[in-house]
Amino acid sequence: MTEEKTETTERVLARMEAGPHKPAVVFFTGIHGNEPAGVLAFKRLKEKILHQNLNGSLYVLSGNLQALNKGVRYIDKDLNRLWTERRIAQLESDPSREMAEVGEQRALLKEIKAILKNTERPLYFIDFHTTSSRAIPFVTINDAMINRKFSKTFPVPVILGIEEFLEGALLSYINQLGYVSLGFESGKHDDPQAVDNAEAFMYLSLCEAGLLPKKENSLHEHYYQTLQSATKGTAHFFEVKERYPILKGDHFKMEPGFESFQSVKKGTLLAVKNKLPVYAIKNTVLFMPLYQAQGKEGFFLIEKTPRFFLRLSKFLRNRRLDRFLVYLPGISWASEKKEALLVNLKTARFLAKPVFHLLGYRHREQDGTHILMFNRERVARKRMYRSEEWYRA
């Protein structure tokens, strides 16, 4: 950002509590230090909601304070790749681990656990980011129906399936706990419009969660139109199909001028890696091309998701038809909790990936002989949200 400075030194930017039985919204900002739009947006928004009577609690947390102060994505490790069960267990058992981001993660985890002490109220977690390339604002979600339903209320495109390609994301950790959680990418790092979009999404989120009124609210209409205009009517569901990885030691440079949601034709020169050209191998849609030094994803490829498949997956998941998969050879429950499937690699090759996607299995961990596949629907706290307007719509 060129016009505003973050000047943030505090972990908690806001703690507005309204009692244990009302909904609570949690905003994460600055998880990446070169993405201060969320911090700046809330500073603006705070002035507008400070004297309003919120019908619920609002918590706003800064992420990587050290990286924010230096304006870099991270210091030692990407803070948004550290939220695996193994790393969190290490974090809690070994307090001496003081890599820069470990200290940041420990402080964030402490705040999250304090918020989660009361789990009877509807909870909403939203992580604010920006991209290194030009992009219209969009939402990314782990593919659970509660996330889909909540995301549909906003006039922005929704990206499914990114959790299959990113290990250790903060929102994946939150999703494993069963709460509504989504990421909002508000635009390009240095674009002032990214702050406007983040501010708009924050306000609309508070309205959808029930903390602020929607009806007869001129600010709601203003912010809704802000996002509707920014997305140019592109409010569809998309699915991530491929990720182009950058490995340690690789020299990667994206060709100039690409942006998210741009259609590219087969044979288009996309980038150069280790002095070799990288071409589009088919007609496709580009997503999050990398134009910064730090990062392990050169770009993603996405496809628009047909409405038929969205409806079919809703039908299959609502009837929990995934329980019949364990009758197939090579598939069993990973534990008595029935939160994940253990799938033999031969069976996984036989059953097409879209079959698992339809039933809610996206996130996976693989060893030499099996794949552990997690279903977000089986941990989603649907009862917590059933009385909410957006859930019943």
C-alpha positions in Angstrom: 0.0 0.0 0.0 1.4 3.4 -0.9 -1.2 5.7 0.7 -1.5 4.2 4.2 0.8 2.6 6.7 -0.1 -0.4 8.9 1.8 0.8 12.0 0.5 -2.3 13.8 2.3 -3.6 16.9 -0.6 -5.2 18.6 -1.8 -8.8 18.1 -5.4 -7.9 19.0 -6.8 -5.1 16.9 -10.3 -5.4 18.4 -12.0 -7.4 21.0 -15.7 -6.5 21.2 -17.5 -9.0 23.3 -21.3 -9.3 23.6 -22.0 -12.3 25.8 -21.5 -16.1 25.4 -24.7 -17.0 23.5 -24.5 -14.5 20.6 -22.6 -15.1 17.3 -18.9 -14.3 17.1 -16.8 -13.2 14.1 -13.1 -13.5 13.9 -11.0 -11.6 11.3 -7.4 -12.7 10.7 -5.3 -10.0 9.1 -1.7 -9.8 8.0 -1.0 -13.5 8.1 1.4 -12.6 5.3 3.4 -9.5 6.1 3.3 -8.1 2.6 -0.5 -8.1 2.7 -1.6 -5.3 5.0 -4.9 -4.6 3.3 -6.9 -6.4 6.0 -5.2 -4.3 8.8 -5.8 -1.1 7.0 -9.4 -2.0 6.1 -10.3 -2.7 9.7 -8.8 0.6 10.9 -11.2 2.3 8.6 -14.2 0.1 9.4 -13.6 0.4 13.2 -14.5 4.1 13.1 -17.8 3.3 11.4 -18.9 0.5 13.8 -17.4 1.7 17.0 -20.6 3.3 18.2 -23.0 0.7 16.8 -24.6 -1.9 19.0 -23.2 -5.1 17.6 -25.4 -8.1 18.2 -22.5 -10.4 18.8 -18.7 -10.5 19.4 -16.0 -9.3 17.1 -12.3 -10.3 17.3 -9.7 -8.9 14.9 -6.3 -10.5 15.1 -3.0 -9.5 13.4 -1.0 -12.4 12.1 2.7 -12.1 11.4 3.7 -8.9 13.2 7.4 -9.2 12.4 6.8 -9.7 8.7 4.2 -6.8 8.7 6.7 -4.4 10.2 9.2 -5.4 7.4 6.7 -5.7 4.6 7.7 -9.2 3.6 5.6 -12.3 3.2 7.4 -14.1 6.1 10.7 -14.1 8.0 11.7 -17.7 8.3 8.6 -19.8 7.3 5.2 -19.1 5.7 2.9 -18.6 8.7 0.0 -19.9 6.6 1.7 -23.3 6.1 2.3 -24.2 9.7 -1.1 -25.4 10.9 -0.8 -29.1 10.6 -1.6 -31.4 13.6 2.1 -32.4 13.8 3.4 -28.8 13.9 0.8 -27.7 16.4 1.6 -30.6 18.7 5.3 -29.7 18.5 4.4 -26.1 19.2 2.6 -27.1 22.4 5.1 -29.6 23.6 8.3 -27.7 22.8 8.2 -24.1 23.9 11.8 -23.6 23.0 11.1 -23.6 19.2 11.6 -19.9 18.5 11.8 -19.6 14.7 10.1 -16.2 14.0 6.8 -17.6 12.7 6.7 -20.2 15.6 6.4 -17.3 18.1 3.7 -15.7 15.9 1.8 -19.0 15.6 2.0 -19.6 19.3 0.5 -16.2 20.1 -2.3 -16.6 17.5 -3.1 -20.1 18.8 -3.5 -18.7 22.3 -6.0 -16.1 21.1 -7.9 -18.7 19.0 -8.2 -21.1 22.0 -9.5 -18.3 24.2 -12.2 -17.6 21.6 -13.1 -21.2 21.3 -13.8 -21.7 25.0 -17.5 -21.1 24.3 -18.5 -23.3 21.4 -22.3 -23.1 21.7 -22.6 -19.9 19.7 -22.2 -19.6 15.9 -18.6 -18.8 15.1 -17.2 -17.3 11.8 -13.5 -17.2 10.9 -12.4 -15.0 7.9 -8.8 -14.7 6.8 -7.9 -11.6 4.7 -5.3 -11.7 2.0 -4.2 -10.1 -1.2 -2.3 -11.4 -4.3 0.9 -10.5 -6.1 -1.0 -10.3 -9.5 -4.0 -8.3 -10.5 -7.3 -10.0 -9.5 -10.9 -9.3 -8.8 -11.8 -10.1 -5.2 -12.7 -13.7 -4.5 -13.3 -16.2 -1.7 -11.5 -19.5 -1.1 -13.1 -22.2 1.1 -12.5 -25.7 2.3 -15.3 -27.6 0.6 -17.9 -28.0 3.4 -21.6 -27.2 2.8 -21.6 -24.6 5.7 -18.8 -22.8 3.9 -20.6 -23.0 0.6 -23.8 -21.7 2.0 -22.2 -18.7 3.8 -20.0 -17.8 0.8 -22.9 -17.7 -1.6 -24.3 -14.7 0.2 -21.5 -12.5 -1.2 -21.3 -11.2 -4.8 -17.8 -12.7 -5.5 -16.5 -15.9 -7.1 -15.9 -18.8 -4.8 -12.9 -21.2 -5.2 -13.2 -24.8 -4.2 -10.5 -27.4 -3.7 -7.5 -25.3 -2.9 -7.0 -27.3 0.4 -5.9 -30.2 -1.7 -2.8 -28.2 -2.8 -1.9 -26.2 0.3 -0.7 -28.1 3.4 -0.9 -26.4 6.8 -3.2 -23.5 6.0 -4.7 -21.7 9.0 -8.3 -22.1 7.7 -7.8 -25.9 7.2 -7.0 -26.1 10.9 -10.2 -24.1 11.7 -12.2 -26.3 9.3 -11.0 -29.4 11.1 -12.7 -28.0 14.2 -16.0 -27.7 12.3 -16.6 -24.0 12.0 -17.5 -21.7 9.1 -14.2 -20.4 7.8 -13.2 -18.8 4.5 -10.4 -16.7 3.0 -11.0 -13.5 1.2 -8.6 -12.2 -1.4 -9.3 -8.5 -1.9 -7.1 -7.7 -4.8 -3.4 -6.9 -5.7 -1.0 -6.1 -2.8 -0.4 -2.5 -3.7 -3.8 -1.6 -5.1 -5.8 0.8 -2.9 -9.0 -0.9 -4.2 -7.9 -4.0 -2.3 -8.4 -2.1 1.0 -11.8 -0.9 -0.2 -12.8 -4.5 -1.0 -11.6 -5.9 2.3 -13.5 -3.2 4.2 -16.6 -4.0 2.2 -16.3 -7.7 2.9 -15.7 -7.2 6.6 -18.9 -5.1 6.9 -21.0 -7.6 4.8 -19.7 -10.5 6.9 -20.9 -8.8 10.1 -24.3 -8.4 8.5 -24.5 -12.0 7.3 -23.4 -13.3 10.7 -26.1 -11.2 12.4 -24.0 -8.7 14.2 -25.3 -5.8 12.1 -28.7 -5.4 10.3 -29.0 -6.0 6.6 -32.5 -4.5 5.9 -32.8 -0.7 5.6 -29.1 -0.4 5.9 -27.5 2.0 3.4 -24.0 0.9 4.3 -24.9 -2.7 3.5 -26.1 -1.7 0.1 -23.1 0.5 -0.5 -20.6 -2.2 0.4 -22.5 -4.9 -1.6 -22.4 -2.7 -4.7 -18.6 -2.1 -4.1 -17.9 -5.8 -4.4 -20.4 -6.4 -7.1 -18.7 -3.7 -9.2 -15.2 -5.0 -8.4 -16.0 -8.6 -9.6 -17.7 -7.4 -12.8 -20.5 -10.0 -12.3 -18.2 -12.9 -11.9 -19.8 -14.6 -8.9 -19.5 -18.3 -9.8 -18.0 -21.3 -8.2 -14.7 -22.5 -9.5 -12.5 -25.5 -8.7 -8.7 -25.7 -8.6 -7.5 -28.3 -11.0 -3.8 -28.0 -11.0 -0.9 -26.3 -9.1 2.4 -25.4 -10.6 5.0 -25.9 -7.8 8.2 -24.0 -7.1 10.7 -26.2 -5.4 13.7 -25.1 -3.3 16.4 -23.9 -5.6 14.1 -23.2 -8.6 14.4 -19.9 -10.4 10.9 -19.1 -11.5 9.7 -16.0 -13.3 6.1 -15.4 -14.5 5.7 -13.7 -17.8 4.3 -10.2 -17.3 0.7 -9.2 -17.6 -1.2 -12.2 -16.4 -4.0 -12.1 -13.8 -6.4 -14.4 -11.9 -9.4 -15.6 -13.9 -7.7 -14.9 -17.2 -8.5 -17.4 -19.9 -5.3 -18.6 -21.7 -5.0 -20.8 -24.8 -3.0 -23.9 -25.2 0.6 -23.1 -26.0 0.7 -19.7 -24.3 4.0 -19.0 -22.7 3.2 -18.5 -19.0 6.6 -18.5 -17.2 10.2 -19.5 -17.3 11.6 -21.9 -14.7 15.3 -22.7 -14.5 15.7 -21.1 -18.0 13.1 -23.4 -19.5 9.8 -22.1 -20.9 6.5 -23.1 -19.2 3.6 -23.3 -21.6 -0.1 -23.8 -21.0 -0.7 -27.5 -22.0 -4.4 -26.9 -22.7 -7.0 -24.1 -22.9 -7.5 -23.1 -19.3 -8.2 -20.4 -16.7 -5.2 -19.0 -14.8 -5.4 -18.4 -11.1 -3.0 -16.5 -8.7 0.1 -16.2 -10.9 3.1 -15.4 -8.8 4.8 -12.0 -9.1 6.8 -11.9 -5.9 10.1 -13.5 -4.7 8.6 -15.6 -1.8 6.1 -18.3 -2.5 5.9 -22.0 -3.5 3.1 -21.8 -6.0 3.9 -20.4 -9.5 0.2 -20.4 -10.5 -2.9 -22.5 -10.4 -5.3 -23.6 -13.1 -9.1 -23.5 -12.4 -12.4 -24.5 -14.0 -15.9 -23.2 -13.5 -18.0 -25.7 -11.6 -21.3 -26.6 -13.2 -24.4 -26.0 -11.1 -25.4 -29.6 -11.7 -22.4 -30.9 -9.8 -23.0 -28.4 -6.9 -26.5 -29.7 -6.5 -25.5 -33.3 -6.9 -22.8 -33.0 -4.2 -25.3 -31.3 -1.9 -27.8 -34.2 -2.4 -25.2 -36.9 -1.8 -23.7 -35.2 1.3 -27.0 -34.5 2.9 -27.8 -38.2 2.7 -24.3 -39.1 3.9 -23.9 -41.7 1.1 -20.2 -41.7 1.6 -20.8 -44.3 4.4 -21.2 -46.9 1.6 -17.7 -46.4 0.3 -16.3 -48.6 3.1 -18.0 -51.6 1.5 -15.7 -51.3 -1.5 -12.4 -53.3 -1.4 -9.4 -51.2 -0.2 -11.4 -48.6 1.7 -12.0 -48.5 5.4 -12.5 -45.9 8.2 -9.3 -44.5 9.5 -10.6 -44.5 13.1 -13.8 -45.1 15.1 -14.7 -41.4 14.8 -15.3 -42.0 11.0 -13.9 -38.6 10.1 -11.5 -39.9 7.4 -11.2 -42.8 5.0 -8.1 -44.9 4.5 -7.9 -45.7 0.8 -5.6 -48.2 -0.8 -3.6 -46.5 -3.7 -4.9 -49.0 -6.2 -8.5 -48.3 -5.2 -7.8 -44.6 -5.4 -6.6 -44.9 -9.0 -9.8 -47.0 -9.8 -12.2 -44.5 -8.3 -12.0 -41.1 -10.1 -11.2 -38.1 -7.9 -14.5 -36.3 -8.7 -16.3 -39.2 -7.0 -14.5 -38.4 -3.7 -15.1 -34.7 -4.3 -18.8 -35.1 -4.7 -19.0 -36.9 -1.4 -16.9 -34.2 0.4 -13.4 -35.8 0.5 -10.8 -33.3 -0.7 -8.0 -32.9 1.8 -5.6 -35.9 1.7 -2.4 -37.2 3.2 -0.5 -39.9 1.5 2.1 -42.6 2.5 3.6 -45.4 0.5 0.5 -47.6 0.2 -2.6 -45.5 1.3 -4.2 -42.2 1.1 -5.9 -40.7 4.2 -8.9 -38.7 2.9 -10.7 -36.2 5.2 -14.4 -35.3 4.9 -15.2 -31.8 6.1 -18.9 -32.6 6.3 -18.4 -35.2 9.1 -16.8 -32.6 11.4 -18.9 -29.6 10.4 -21.0 -28.2 13.2 -24.2 -27.8 11.2 -26.5 -27.6 14.2 -24.7 -24.5 15.4 -25.8 -22.6 12.2 -29.2 -24.2 11.4 -31.2 -21.2 12.7 -29.1 -18.6 10.8 -30.8 -16.8 7.9 -28.1 -17.6 5.4 -28.2 -21.4 6.3 -31.9 -21.6 5.8 -31.9 -19.7 2.5 
